[in-house]
Amino acid sequence: MRVNHRFSLLFLAAAFTTLGGGASGATQESTGQYLDDTAITAKVKAAIFNEASLKSAEINVETFKGAVQLSGFVGTQADINKAVAVTQAISGVRTFKNDMRLK
């Protein structure tokens, strides 16, 4: 009887841990959100890379829950404006933050 009781408690503890592991919080993403953000980041980086007027190596892209952050140093304000426009055109981008600076 004691073995069954211990096994039941162990099973319940494992179940609660598993159920809580997939949840997301304010500072944590679920697996699905992480994959979505990875795809958004890849799309933004590809779009910036394919824009001939932008030097993609100078622009960093990070995404968290659909919010894209652009950072880095670029040569002109026109480059900043173009990178922002390219980012806004990507599907899945909910918001963005521009932290790019002029050299």
N, C-alpha and C positions, 0 to 999 in steps of 0.2 A: 504494500500500500504506500509506504514512504517513497519508494522508487517512482511510482506513478505520479505522486504529488510533486516530487522534484522535477520530473520530466515535464509535467504540465507547466510549472513555473518557468522552467528554462525555455519551453516553447513560446509561452506568452511574452517573455522578455525579448526573444529573438524576433517575434512578430512585430512588436512595438518599435523595435530598432529599425527593422526593415521598412515599415510604413513611414516612419519619420525621416528616413534617409532620402526619400525622393522629393520631399517638400522643399520649397524655396522660401527664403526670408528676404528681408530688405537688403542684406549684404551677401546673399548666397543665391545661386541659380540652381534650378532643377537641371537634370540631364538634358531634357528637351530644349530648355531655354539656352543652355550652353551650346548645343548644336546649332540652334537657330542663330545665335550671336556669332558663332564661328562662320557660318555661311554668309551672314551680312558683312562681316569683316572682310571675307574673301572677295565678295562682290564689290565692295567699296575700293579695296586695294587694286583689283583688276581694272575698275573704271578709271581710277587715277592713273594707273600704269598706261592704259590705252589712250589717255589724253596727252597728245604730243607736247603741249605747252607746259606740262607739269613735270617736275623732277620727282618721281615717286619715291626715290630713296630718302628724300628729305621730309616726307610726310608720314607720320605714324598714325595708325588707325587702331582704336580699341572700342569694343562694343560690350555693353552690359545691359541686359534686358531690353534690347532694341534701341538703346541710347548710344549713339556713336560719338566718340571724342576724337577730334583731329588735333594733332600737335606736331611740332617740329618748326624748322626755320625755312622760310621761302624767300625768294628774291623780291617779289613785288606784291602789292595789294591785289592786283589782277589775278595772281596765282592763288591767293587766299580765296577770292571770290569764286574762281573757277572750281577749286576743290570743294567748296561749300555747295555749289550748284550741282556738281557731280554726285556728291553724297546725298543730297536731298532727293535726287532722282531715283535712288535705289529703293526697290520695294522692301519693306520690312523695317526701314529706318523710322523709328517713332519720333525721336528727337535727336538733336546733335549739339555738341559743344565745340566751339572753335577756340582752340588754344594755340593756333599757329602764330608765329611771330616773324616779323621781317628781319632779315639779316642786317 
